[in-house]
Amino acid sequence: DGGGSIRIPASNCGLVGLKPTRQRISEGPLVGDNLSGLTCELVVSRSVRDTARVLDAVEGSAPGDPYVAPAPLRPYVEELTDESKGLRIGTMFQPAVESEVDPDCIAAVERAVKVLTDLGHEVDDSSPLDLMPQGDEGAGMQIQESFLTRWAAGQAAVIAQMEMISGQEVTPDHVEPLTWALTEIGRNRTSGRYLADVAIHQGISRLIAGWHAGGHDLLLTPTMAEVAPKLGSFDDTGADPMEAFHRAFPSGAFTALFNVTGQPAISLPLHWTDEGVPVGVQLVAPFGREDLLIRVAAQVERAAPW
């Protein structure tokens, strides 16, 4: 999950998808932090229980990791039956990047608000967006361009690794058009710009961490800004392969932000369209607090089972 690739398919398929805290699960022994920490690995599952059990099985550090997430205080499966109440949960109906939000995605959050309130939690309309600069030069544009810098740098690095392993040059004929377009961007943007864009992400991470420290335990958002798109929506064979990348913005509008910050986030299936297509909601916790996500997600699953 480098921009939502656990949470997005979970939303589209009516499943549970947890993106863990950055470096909660070691990427060793061969990798330090893939795409400089944007990516995390775990699973999609049918239940919160299964996600908790898998996380217990695979979490933890390995010798040589560049950094590690704080260790859990107890096994994650012990959160599954915790009935604690009174958490303070903010809501974010619009993403930090510019994107229209489908009414069914809004309806999914509205249903989640009712479920969480009935469970005894306090839900309000505060979100980290309240602290972010707005307008053309605001946080949204900075997030989009800085994310592209890091993602494209990762593509360029992967191509270089493929060349080193195979002993031959990788050409456009070897990879998909979008992969090559991103590789060229990664090669053209300077190392100085890369570090500046990482600094933007670190600033956003501090801002959102400050919002949590100000009194909010969790943040509730739609998982996606759109209902599951049709197969073939991300075709990169046209004149400009990057159109497929930009077409993906509504899918990752709410998810990619928390790859930037490294926070854990979980998608839960709480809504279906009139046509029966599942629509997920996303809960986001402070850095290192998967315990909160699993505890509340299990409560939600009992109250509104899928």
FENKA-V423467 format. One record per residue. N is the residue number from 1. RES is the residue in three letters. PSI is psi in degrees with one decimal (NA if undefined). OMEGA is omega in whole degrees, -180 to 180 (NA if undefined). BURIAL is b if it has 9 or more other ideal C-beta (glycine too) atoms within 8 Angstrom, else e. Layout:
BEGIN
<<N RES PSI OMEGA BURIAL> <N RES PSI OMEGA BURIAL>>
END
This chain:
BEGIN
<<1 ASP 99.8 180 b> <2 GLY -11.8 177 b> <3 GLY 2.3 -179 b> <4 GLY 11.6 -169 b> <5 SER 2.7 162 e> <6 ILE -47.3 -174 b> <7 ARG -36.7 -179 b> <8 ILE -52.1 177 b> <9 PRO -31.4 175 b> <10 ALA -45.1 178 b> <11 SER -42.8 -176 b> <12 ASN -20.6 -173 b> <13 CYS 7.4 179 e> <14 GLY 36.6 -177 e> <15 LEU 172.9 175 b> <16 VAL 133.4 178 b> <17 GLY 112.6 -180 b> <18 LEU 120.7 167 b> <19 LYS 114.5 -177 b> <20 PRO 171.3 172 b> <21 THR 144.5 176 b> <22 ARG 126.9 180 b> <23 GLN 19.8 170 b> <24 ARG -37.9 180 b> <25 ILE 123.0 -178 b> <26 SER 140.6 173 b> <27 GLU 11.3 177 b> <28 GLY 171.5 8 b> <29 PRO -9.5 -173 e> <30 LEU -25.9 -173 e> <31 VAL 142.5 174 e> <32 GLY -77.6 173 e> <33 ASP 103.4 -175 b> <34 ASN 137.4 -177 b> <35 LEU 40.4 179 b> <36 SER 34.9 174 b> <37 GLY 4.1 178 b> <38 LEU -29.7 -170 b> <39 THR 150.3 173 b> <40 CYS 155.2 178 b> <41 GLU 139.7 167 e> <42 LEU -139.0 -172 b> <43 VAL 165.9 157 b> <44 VAL 149.8 -176 b> <45 SER 169.8 179 b> <46 ARG -22.1 -174 e> <47 SER 159.4 175 e> <48 VAL -36.9 178 b> <49 ARG -47.1 -177 b> <50 ASP -39.9 178 b> <51 THR -43.0 180 b> <52 ALA -41.7 -178 b> <53 ARG -40.4 178 b> <54 VAL -42.8 -180 b> <55 LEU -41.8 177 b> <56 ASP -34.5 -176 b> <57 ALA -30.3 -170 e> <58 VAL -9.6 -177 e> <59 GLU 156.3 176 b> <60 GLY 164.1 -176 e> <61 SER 169.8 177 e> <62 ALA 155.7 179 e> <63 PRO 131.6 178 e> <64 GLY -1.2 176 e> <65 ASP 140.3 -178 b> <66 PRO -27.3 175 e> <67 TYR 167.2 -176 e> <68 VAL 154.6 173 e> <69 ALA 151.9 178 b> <70 PRO 139.3 -176 e> <71 ALA 145.7 177 e> <72 PRO 152.7 -179 b> <73 LEU -23.4 178 e> <74 ARG 166.7 179 e> <75 PRO 144.3 -177 e> <76 TYR -28.4 179 b> <77 VAL -22.5 179 b> <78 GLU -14.6 176 e> <79 GLU -16.4 -171 b> <80 LEU -25.7 -177 b> <81 THR 8.9 -180 e> <82 ASP 123.9 -177 e> <83 GLU 23.7 -179 e> <84 SER 148.0 -177 e> <85 LYS -179.9 171 e> <86 GLY 15.2 175 e> <87 LEU 149.0 179 b> <88 ARG 122.1 -172 b> <89 ILE 123.1 174 b> <90 GLY 165.9 -180 b> <91 THR 142.2 179 b> <92 MET 104.1 -177 b> <93 PHE -18.7 178 e> <94 GLN 141.5 -179 e> <95 PRO 166.1 177 b> <96 ALA -28.7 176 b> <97 VAL 159.7 -177 b> <98 GLU 118.3 179 e> <99 SER 138.0 171 b> <100 GLU 149.7 -180 e> <101 VAL 125.5 -178 b> <102 ASP 139.9 180 b> <103 PRO -32.4 178 e> <104 ASP -30.1 177 b> <105 CYS -36.7 174 b> <106 ILE -42.5 -180 b> <107 ALA -35.6 179 b> <108 ALA -43.0 179 b> <109 VAL -40.3 179 b> <110 GLU -38.3 177 e> <111 ARG -42.0 180 b> <112 ALA -38.3 178 b> <113 VAL -44.8 -180 b> <114 LYS -44.4 -180 e> <115 VAL -46.3 -178 b> <116 LEU -39.1 178 b> <117 THR -43.4 179 b> <118 ASP -26.4 178 e> <119 LEU -4.9 177 b> <120 GLY 13.9 177 e> <121 HIS 155.8 180 b> <122 GLU 117.5 -178 e> <123 VAL 129.0 179 b> <124 ASP -178.3 -175 e> <125 ASP 16.5 177 e> <126 SER 144.2 176 e> <127 SER 164.8 177 b> <128 PRO -20.0 178 b> <129 LEU -27.0 180 e> <130 ASP -23.5 -175 e> <131 LEU -7.0 -174 e> <132 MET 143.8 175 b> <133 PRO 144.2 -178 e> <134 GLN 173.8 177 e> <135 GLY -179.3 -175 e> <136 ASP -32.0 180 e> <137 GLU 16.8 -177 e> <138 GLY -165.1 -173 b> <139 ALA -35.5 -176 b> <140 GLY -50.6 180 b> <141 MET -38.6 178 b> <142 GLN -40.2 180 b> <143 ILE -45.3 -178 b> <144 GLN -51.7 -175 b> <145 GLU -38.3 -180 b> <146 SER -35.3 176 b> <147 PHE -42.5 178 b> <148 LEU -39.2 178 b> <149 THR -49.2 -177 b> <150 ARG -39.8 -179 b> <151 TRP -45.0 -180 b> <152 ALA -37.2 176 b> <153 ALA -38.8 178 b> <154 GLY -41.3 178 b> <155 GLN -43.8 179 b> <156 ALA -39.4 180 b> <157 ALA -40.6 179 b> <158 VAL -43.2 178 e> <159 ILE -42.4 178 b> <160 ALA -39.4 178 e> <161 GLN -40.2 177 e> <162 MET -40.7 179 b> <163 GLU -40.5 -179 b> <164 MET -42.4 -178 e> <165 ILE -42.2 -175 e> <166 SER -21.2 -178 e> <167 GLY 17.0 177 e> <168 GLN 157.4 -179 e> <169 GLU 136.0 173 e> <170 VAL 130.6 -179 b> <171 THR 171.2 177 e> <172 PRO -23.8 180 e> <173 ASP -16.0 -176 e> <174 HIS -17.8 -171 e> <175 VAL 168.2 178 e> <176 GLU 153.3 -177 e> <177 PRO -40.4 -179 b> <178 LEU -39.2 177 b> <179 THR -42.7 -179 b> <180 TRP -41.1 179 b> <181 ALA -42.6 179 b> <182 LEU -37.8 178 b> <183 THR -42.4 179 b> <184 GLU -39.1 176 e> <185 ILE -44.5 -180 b> <186 GLY -34.4 179 b> <187 ARG -27.2 -175 e> <188 ASN -29.0 180 e> <189 ARG 139.0 -171 b> <190 THR 162.2 176 e> <191 SER -34.2 177 e> <192 GLY -43.0 178 e> <193 ARG -40.1 179 b> <194 TYR -49.5 -179 b> <195 LEU -36.2 178 e> <196 ALA -39.1 -180 e> <197 ASP -34.4 172 b> <198 VAL -38.5 178 b> <199 ALA -37.2 175 e> <200 ILE -45.7 -180 b> <201 HIS -37.5 178 b> <202 GLN -37.0 176 e> <203 GLY -43.1 177 e> <204 ILE -38.7 179 b> <205 SER -41.9 178 b> <206 ARG -38.3 180 e> <207 LEU -46.9 -178 b> <208 ILE -37.7 175 b> <209 ALA -36.6 177 b> <210 GLY -36.0 176 b> <211 TRP -44.9 177 b> <212 HIS -44.8 -178 b> <213 ALA -22.4 178 e> <214 GLY -3.3 173 e> <215 GLY 1.8 -179 e> <216 HIS 126.9 -179 b> <217 ASP -39.6 -176 b> <218 LEU 160.7 173 b> <219 LEU 135.3 179 b> <220 LEU 128.9 178 b> <221 THR 166.8 162 b> <222 PRO 151.7 172 b> <223 THR -41.6 -178 b> <224 MET 159.4 175 b> <225 ALA -4.8 180 b> <226 GLU 156.4 171 b> <227 VAL 154.8 -176 b> <228 ALA 119.6 -179 b> <229 PRO 159.5 180 e> <230 LYS 151.1 173 e> <231 LEU 138.6 -179 e> <232 GLY -1.6 -178 e> <233 SER -26.3 -174 e> <234 PHE 41.8 180 e> <235 ASP 124.6 -178 e> <236 ASP 22.2 -176 b> <237 THR 5.6 180 e> <238 GLY -167.4 -177 e> <239 ALA -35.0 -179 e> <240 ASP 100.9 -179 e> <241 PRO -25.9 -179 b> <242 MET -14.4 175 b> <243 GLU -34.7 178 b> <244 ALA -38.1 178 b> <245 PHE -47.2 -179 b> <246 HIS -30.6 177 e> <247 ARG -26.0 -178 b> <248 ALA -8.1 -177 b> <249 PHE -47.0 -180 b> <250 PRO -31.2 178 b> <251 SER -39.0 -177 b> <252 GLY 10.2 -173 b> <253 ALA -36.0 -179 b> <254 PHE -20.0 -173 b> <255 THR -42.3 -171 b> <256 ALA -27.8 -179 b> <257 LEU -33.8 -174 b> <258 PHE -4.9 161 b> <259 ASN -35.7 176 b> <260 VAL -44.9 -175 b> <261 THR -20.0 -178 b> <262 GLY 4.7 -178 b> <263 GLN 152.3 175 b> <264 PRO 146.1 -179 b> <265 ALA 142.9 -177 b> <266 ILE 139.6 174 b> <267 SER 131.9 180 b> <268 LEU 140.5 -179 b> <269 PRO 101.1 -177 b> <270 LEU 0.1 -175 b> <271 HIS 149.7 175 b> <272 TRP 144.6 176 e> <273 THR 171.7 177 b> <274 ASP -24.7 179 e> <275 GLU -0.5 178 e> <276 GLY 15.9 179 e> <277 VAL 128.1 -179 b> <278 PRO 147.9 179 b> <279 VAL 123.5 -175 b> <280 GLY 160.9 169 b> <281 VAL 152.3 -177 b> <282 GLN 131.3 170 b> <283 LEU 135.1 -177 b> <284 VAL 134.7 -180 b> <285 ALA 165.2 173 b> <286 PRO 163.5 -179 b> <287 PHE 127.5 176 b> <288 GLY 3.5 -173 b> <289 ARG 50.3 172 b> <290 GLU -26.8 179 b> <291 ASP -42.6 178 b> <292 LEU -44.1 -179 b> <293 LEU -46.5 -178 b> <294 ILE -38.5 179 b> <295 ARG -50.4 -177 b> <296 VAL -38.6 179 b> <297 ALA -39.8 178 b> <298 ALA -38.1 175 b> <299 GLN -44.4 180 b> <300 VAL -41.6 -179 b> <301 GLU -38.9 178 b> <302 ARG -38.5 -176 e> <303 ALA -31.3 -177 b> <304 ALA 67.7 -172 e> <305 PRO 143.8 177 e> <306 TRP NA NA e>>
END
